[in-house]
Amino acid sequence: MKLFISFVFLFFITANSYSQIKKQGKLVVQTLLAKSIEGNHGGENPMRSITIYLPPGYDESQQRYPVIYFLHGFGLSDSQMVMLTQFNLLLDDAINSGRLRPLIVVFPNSCTIYKGSFYTNSSLTGNWCDYIAKDVVDYVDQQYRTIAKRESRGLAGHSMGGHGTLKIAMFYPDRFGALYALSPALLKLEIGTDSLLGPAFKKVGTIKNPIEAFEGIQAPMGSLEWRKAFVNLLSVSLARAYTPDEKNLPFEADFPLTFENGEEVKHSDLIKKWNEQSPYNMIDSHIDALKKYVAIKIDWGNHDQNKEIPVSSLLFSKKLESLGIKNFAEEYEGDHINKISGASGRIATQLLPFFNQYLKFE
């Protein structure tokens, strides 16, 4: 018993000493009215939470800081992204060790009713691309001591957030200076029965009550039931972003692939609209914008559970290269999430050093 008490006492003494030695940043959670989403017809709440990491010493200084805007993945929110990755602890460690100069990191909440905005401007759900590049950036510049220049703003994200990073970058090269896309999802869409979304298109076409799209999402993450529900919601979110149609209930959207008497029917006009929203296909019309970035990096795990990510990420990088747009691309040993966080994960070892090098500090 004495040994146990001594151990507990030692633990708290050690923890207290550590907290005194290691300077900690601060997480601030606020709510902003997103003008770009306000008035949408899809029932999305324009009051958006936003989590902001302020570096150690922020309150005691008058210094101005560069900002990384980090976009979360499908099904997550700002707070969930921070919690799952322990992003603030990774930042504290990098800053305390001198591997990262102090900066601000912003996590906007872009989760929608059906779990994902894909950072796309939609006549139904609101303008989520503009929300990030305009509403969030302007709010942060007004509320905090930022270096309010594109050279001092980085844009990054994981999965759907990586998709959003590359999409937003093409529309707003005047807002951001450097980009990092971690395992970007659905950069190049394939639409067919055998594609990722094929089974989901078949399923959602039979749904009469929208709540049915969520059936199975509470199952254990990674289970077959959960994966089916996840992809169903994914297809609905994409349709509401890419081909909204308020008259087509229950999801107020049109789908590029439907089924009649068990046979697939491809709708070429809708497929064209979906392809136009594919970041890979957007490159050709945004070459000049992409050339403005001081640095672009894409990485992905070679064992990603979503088989399209390694393929489309490499194709995206190669297309940039063929057009004279410099970029870094790296395939690493890992899957979609197992090498993202932690002291040896991609955020700590790759993303933060990248922005430490390519953002302009005061």
C-alpha positions as CSV (number, residue, x, y, z in Angstrom):
1,M,0.0,0.0,0.0
2,K,2.8,2.4,0.9
3,L,4.5,1.6,-2.4
4,F,1.2,2.4,-4.3
5,I,0.8,5.7,-2.5
6,S,4.4,6.6,-3.2
7,F,3.9,5.8,-6.8
8,V,0.8,8.0,-7.1
9,F,2.5,10.8,-5.3
10,L,5.5,10.5,-7.7
11,F,3.2,10.4,-10.7
12,F,1.5,13.7,-9.7
13,I,4.8,15.4,-8.9
14,T,6.2,14.3,-12.3
15,A,3.1,15.3,-14.1
16,N,3.1,18.7,-12.4
17,S,6.8,19.2,-13.2
18,Y,6.2,18.3,-16.8
19,S,3.3,20.8,-17.1
20,Q,5.6,23.5,-15.7
21,I,8.4,22.7,-18.0
22,K,6.4,22.1,-21.2
23,K,4.6,25.2,-22.3
24,Q,1.1,24.4,-23.5
25,G,-1.0,26.0,-26.2
26,K,-4.7,26.8,-25.7
27,L,-7.8,25.4,-27.5
28,V,-10.6,27.9,-28.0
29,V,-14.0,26.7,-29.3
30,Q,-16.2,29.4,-30.8
31,T,-19.2,29.8,-33.0
32,L,-19.6,31.9,-36.1
33,L,-22.4,32.7,-38.4
34,A,-21.3,31.4,-41.8
35,K,-22.7,33.9,-44.4
36,S,-21.9,31.5,-47.2
37,I,-24.2,28.9,-45.7
38,E,-26.9,31.2,-44.3
39,G,-30.2,30.9,-46.2
40,N,-29.4,27.4,-47.7
41,H,-32.4,25.3,-48.7
42,G,-31.0,22.0,-47.4
43,G,-31.6,22.6,-43.7
44,E,-27.9,23.1,-42.8
45,N,-27.2,25.1,-39.7
46,P,-25.2,28.3,-40.6
47,M,-24.0,28.6,-37.0
48,R,-20.8,26.7,-37.2
49,S,-18.4,25.7,-34.4
50,I,-14.7,26.4,-34.9
51,T,-11.8,25.1,-32.8
52,I,-8.7,27.3,-32.7
53,Y,-5.3,26.3,-31.3
54,L,-3.3,29.3,-30.0
55,P,0.4,28.6,-29.4
56,P,2.2,28.8,-26.0
57,G,2.7,32.4,-25.1
58,Y,0.0,33.8,-27.3
59,D,-1.7,35.7,-24.5
60,E,1.5,37.2,-23.2
61,S,2.8,38.5,-26.5
62,Q,1.9,40.9,-29.2
63,Q,3.3,38.6,-31.9
64,R,1.5,37.8,-35.1
65,Y,1.3,34.3,-36.3
66,P,0.9,32.3,-39.5
67,V,-2.2,30.0,-39.7
68,I,-2.8,26.5,-40.8
69,Y,-6.5,25.7,-41.7
70,F,-7.1,22.0,-41.2
71,L,-10.1,20.4,-42.8
72,H,-11.6,17.3,-41.1
73,G,-12.8,14.2,-42.9
74,F,-16.3,12.7,-43.6
75,G,-18.4,12.1,-40.6
76,L,-16.3,14.1,-38.2
77,S,-16.5,17.6,-36.7
78,D,-13.9,20.1,-35.7
79,S,-13.8,18.9,-32.0
80,Q,-13.8,15.2,-33.0
81,M,-10.9,15.8,-35.4
82,V,-8.8,17.4,-32.6
83,M,-9.7,14.8,-30.1
84,L,-9.0,11.7,-32.3
85,T,-5.6,13.0,-33.4
86,Q,-4.7,14.8,-30.2
87,F,-3.6,17.5,-32.6
88,N,-3.0,20.1,-29.8
89,L,-0.6,17.8,-28.1
90,L,1.3,17.2,-31.3
91,L,1.5,21.0,-31.8
92,D,2.7,21.5,-28.2
93,D,5.4,18.9,-28.6
94,A,6.6,20.2,-31.9
95,I,6.8,23.8,-30.7
96,N,8.4,23.0,-27.4
97,S,11.1,20.9,-29.2
98,G,11.8,23.6,-31.6
99,R,10.7,21.6,-34.6
100,L,7.9,24.0,-35.3
101,R,7.8,27.8,-34.9
102,P,4.7,29.0,-33.0
103,L,1.6,29.3,-35.2
104,I,-2.2,29.2,-35.0
105,V,-4.2,26.2,-36.3
106,V,-7.9,26.4,-37.1
107,F,-10.3,23.5,-37.4
108,P,-13.6,24.6,-39.0
109,N,-16.7,22.4,-38.6
110,S,-18.0,21.3,-42.0
111,C,-20.1,18.3,-41.0
112,T,-23.6,18.4,-42.6
113,I,-26.9,16.6,-42.0
114,Y,-25.6,13.7,-44.0
115,K,-22.1,13.9,-42.5
116,G,-20.1,15.7,-45.2
117,S,-20.0,18.9,-47.3
118,F,-17.1,17.9,-49.5
119,Y,-16.2,21.6,-49.2
120,T,-18.3,22.2,-52.3
121,N,-20.5,25.1,-53.2
122,S,-24.1,23.8,-53.5
123,S,-27.3,25.5,-54.4
124,L,-29.0,23.2,-51.8
125,T,-26.7,22.9,-48.8
126,G,-24.8,26.2,-49.1
127,N,-21.4,27.4,-50.3
128,W,-18.9,25.3,-48.3
129,C,-15.9,26.2,-50.4
130,D,-16.6,29.9,-49.8
131,Y,-17.3,29.3,-46.1
132,I,-13.7,28.1,-45.6
133,A,-11.9,30.6,-47.8
134,K,-14.0,33.6,-46.9
135,D,-16.0,33.3,-43.7
136,V,-13.5,31.3,-41.6
137,V,-10.4,33.1,-42.8
138,D,-12.0,36.6,-42.4
139,Y,-13.3,35.7,-38.9
140,V,-9.9,34.4,-37.7
141,D,-8.0,37.4,-39.1
142,Q,-10.5,39.7,-37.3
143,Q,-10.4,37.9,-34.0
144,Y,-6.7,36.8,-33.6
145,R,-3.3,38.2,-34.3
146,T,-2.6,36.5,-37.6
147,I,-0.3,37.4,-40.4
148,A,-3.1,38.2,-42.8
149,K,-1.4,37.3,-46.0
150,R,-1.7,34.3,-48.3
151,E,2.0,33.5,-47.8
152,S,1.3,32.9,-44.1
153,R,-1.8,30.8,-44.6
154,G,-1.6,27.0,-45.1
155,L,-4.5,24.8,-46.1
156,A,-4.5,21.1,-45.2
157,G,-6.9,18.2,-44.5
158,H,-7.4,14.5,-44.2
159,S,-9.6,12.3,-46.5
160,M,-12.6,14.5,-47.4
161,G,-10.5,17.3,-45.9
162,G,-7.7,16.5,-48.3
163,H,-10.2,16.5,-51.2
164,G,-11.4,19.9,-49.9
165,T,-7.9,21.2,-49.6
166,L,-7.2,20.7,-53.3
167,K,-10.6,21.9,-54.4
168,I,-10.6,25.1,-52.4
169,A,-7.0,25.8,-53.5
170,M,-8.1,25.9,-57.1
171,F,-10.7,28.6,-56.4
172,Y,-8.8,30.6,-53.9
173,P,-5.1,30.9,-54.7
174,D,-5.2,34.4,-53.4
175,R,-6.0,33.1,-49.9
176,F,-3.5,30.4,-49.2
177,G,0.2,29.9,-49.9
178,A,0.9,26.2,-49.3
179,L,-1.1,23.0,-49.4
180,Y,-0.9,19.6,-47.7
181,A,-3.5,16.8,-48.6
182,L,-3.4,13.7,-46.4
183,S,-5.0,10.7,-48.1
184,P,-7.3,12.8,-50.2
185,A,-10.6,11.0,-51.0
186,L,-12.5,10.8,-54.3
187,L,-10.1,12.9,-56.3
188,K,-11.1,11.1,-59.5
189,L,-14.6,9.5,-59.5
190,E,-15.6,6.2,-61.1
191,I,-19.3,5.8,-61.5
192,G,-20.6,2.3,-62.1
193,T,-22.0,-0.8,-60.4
194,D,-18.6,-2.1,-59.5
195,S,-17.3,1.3,-58.2
196,L,-17.1,2.3,-54.5
197,L,-20.4,4.1,-54.7
198,G,-22.2,1.6,-57.0
199,P,-23.9,-0.5,-54.2
200,A,-24.9,2.7,-52.4
201,F,-26.6,4.2,-55.5
202,K,-28.6,1.0,-55.6
203,K,-29.5,1.2,-52.0
204,V,-30.5,4.9,-51.7
205,G,-32.7,4.5,-54.8
206,T,-35.0,2.3,-52.7
207,I,-35.2,4.6,-49.6
208,K,-38.4,6.5,-49.0
209,N,-37.6,7.9,-45.5
210,P,-34.3,9.7,-45.3
211,I,-33.6,8.3,-41.8
212,E,-33.1,4.9,-43.4
213,A,-29.8,6.1,-44.9
214,F,-28.4,6.2,-41.3
215,E,-29.3,2.6,-40.5
216,G,-26.1,0.8,-39.5
217,I,-23.9,3.9,-38.8
218,Q,-24.1,3.1,-35.1
219,A,-22.6,-0.3,-35.6
220,P,-18.9,-0.9,-34.6
221,M,-16.7,1.2,-36.8
222,G,-15.1,-0.8,-39.6
223,S,-17.8,-3.5,-39.5
224,L,-19.6,-4.5,-42.7
225,E,-22.8,-2.9,-41.5
226,W,-21.0,0.3,-40.6
227,R,-19.2,0.5,-43.9
228,K,-22.4,0.1,-45.9
229,A,-24.1,2.9,-44.0
230,F,-21.0,5.1,-44.4
231,V,-20.9,4.7,-48.1
232,N,-24.7,5.3,-48.3
233,L,-24.3,8.6,-46.5
234,L,-21.3,9.4,-48.7
235,S,-23.3,9.0,-51.9
236,V,-26.2,11.1,-50.5
237,S,-23.8,13.9,-49.4
238,L,-22.1,14.0,-52.8
239,A,-25.4,14.1,-54.6
240,R,-26.6,17.0,-52.4
241,A,-23.4,18.8,-53.2
242,Y,-23.0,18.0,-56.9
243,T,-26.5,17.5,-58.3
244,P,-29.0,19.0,-55.9
245,D,-32.7,18.8,-56.9
246,E,-35.1,20.0,-54.3
247,K,-38.0,18.2,-56.1
248,N,-36.4,14.8,-56.0
249,L,-37.2,13.5,-52.6
250,P,-36.3,12.2,-50.1
251,F,-32.7,13.5,-50.5
252,E,-33.4,16.6,-52.6
253,A,-30.8,15.4,-55.1
254,D,-30.3,13.5,-58.3
255,F,-28.0,10.4,-58.6
256,P,-25.8,9.7,-61.6
257,L,-26.6,6.0,-61.4
258,T,-30.0,4.5,-60.8
259,F,-31.5,1.1,-61.3
260,E,-34.6,0.0,-63.1
261,N,-35.7,-3.6,-62.8
262,G,-32.4,-4.5,-61.4
263,E,-30.5,-3.0,-64.4
264,E,-28.2,0.0,-63.9
265,V,-29.0,3.2,-65.8
266,K,-26.2,5.8,-66.2
267,H,-27.3,9.4,-66.6
268,S,-24.7,11.1,-68.7
269,D,-25.8,14.6,-67.9
270,L,-25.4,14.0,-64.2
271,I,-22.2,12.0,-64.6
272,K,-20.8,15.1,-66.4
273,K,-21.7,17.3,-63.5
274,W,-20.1,14.9,-61.0
275,N,-16.9,14.8,-63.1
276,E,-16.8,18.6,-63.3
277,Q,-16.6,18.6,-59.5
278,S,-13.8,16.0,-59.4
279,P,-10.6,17.7,-58.3
280,Y,-8.6,15.7,-60.8
281,N,-10.7,16.9,-63.7
282,M,-10.7,20.5,-62.3
283,I,-6.9,20.7,-62.7
284,D,-7.0,21.7,-66.4
285,S,-9.1,24.8,-65.8
286,H,-7.1,25.9,-62.8
287,I,-3.5,25.5,-63.9
288,D,-2.6,29.1,-63.3
289,A,-4.1,29.0,-59.8
290,L,-2.2,25.9,-58.8
291,K,1.1,27.3,-60.1
292,K,0.8,30.2,-57.5
293,Y,1.4,27.9,-54.5
294,V,4.9,27.9,-53.0
295,A,4.5,24.2,-52.2
296,I,2.0,21.4,-52.6
297,K,2.2,18.0,-51.0
298,I,0.0,14.9,-51.2
299,D,0.6,11.6,-49.3
300,W,-1.3,8.4,-48.9
301,G,-1.0,5.0,-47.3
302,N,-0.3,2.0,-49.6
303,H,-2.8,-0.1,-47.7
304,D,-5.6,2.4,-47.6
305,Q,-8.9,0.6,-47.1
306,N,-10.4,2.9,-49.8
307,K,-8.6,1.4,-52.9
308,E,-9.2,4.5,-55.0
309,I,-7.1,6.8,-52.8
310,P,-3.6,5.5,-53.7
311,V,-4.5,5.3,-57.4
312,S,-6.2,8.8,-57.7
313,S,-3.6,10.5,-55.5
314,L,-0.8,9.3,-57.7
315,L,-2.7,10.3,-60.8
316,F,-3.4,13.7,-59.4
317,S,0.3,14.3,-58.6
318,K,1.4,13.0,-62.0
319,K,-1.0,15.3,-63.8
320,L,0.3,18.3,-61.8
321,E,3.8,17.4,-62.8
322,S,2.9,17.0,-66.5
323,L,1.6,20.5,-66.4
324,G,4.7,22.0,-64.8
325,I,3.1,22.3,-61.4
326,K,5.7,21.3,-58.8
327,N,4.5,19.1,-56.0
328,F,5.7,16.5,-53.5
329,A,4.0,13.1,-53.4
330,E,4.7,10.3,-51.1
331,E,3.3,6.8,-50.6
332,Y,4.0,5.4,-47.1
333,E,3.5,2.1,-45.3
334,G,0.1,2.4,-43.7
335,D,-3.7,2.5,-44.2
336,H,-6.2,5.4,-44.1
337,I,-5.8,6.4,-40.4
338,N,-3.2,4.3,-38.6
339,K,-0.2,6.5,-39.4
340,I,-1.9,10.0,-39.2
341,S,-1.5,10.8,-35.5
342,G,1.0,10.0,-32.8
343,A,4.6,11.1,-32.4
344,S,5.7,9.2,-35.5
345,G,2.6,9.9,-37.5
346,R,2.3,12.0,-40.7
347,I,1.0,15.1,-38.9
348,A,4.0,15.3,-36.6
349,T,6.7,14.1,-38.9
350,Q,5.6,15.5,-42.2
351,L,2.8,18.0,-42.2
352,L,4.0,20.3,-39.4
353,P,7.7,20.4,-40.7
354,F,6.3,21.1,-44.2
355,F,4.4,24.2,-43.0
356,N,7.3,25.3,-40.8
357,Q,9.4,25.4,-43.9
358,Y,6.9,26.9,-46.4
359,L,4.8,29.4,-44.5
360,K,6.1,32.9,-44.0
361,F,6.5,33.8,-40.3
362,E,6.8,37.2,-38.8
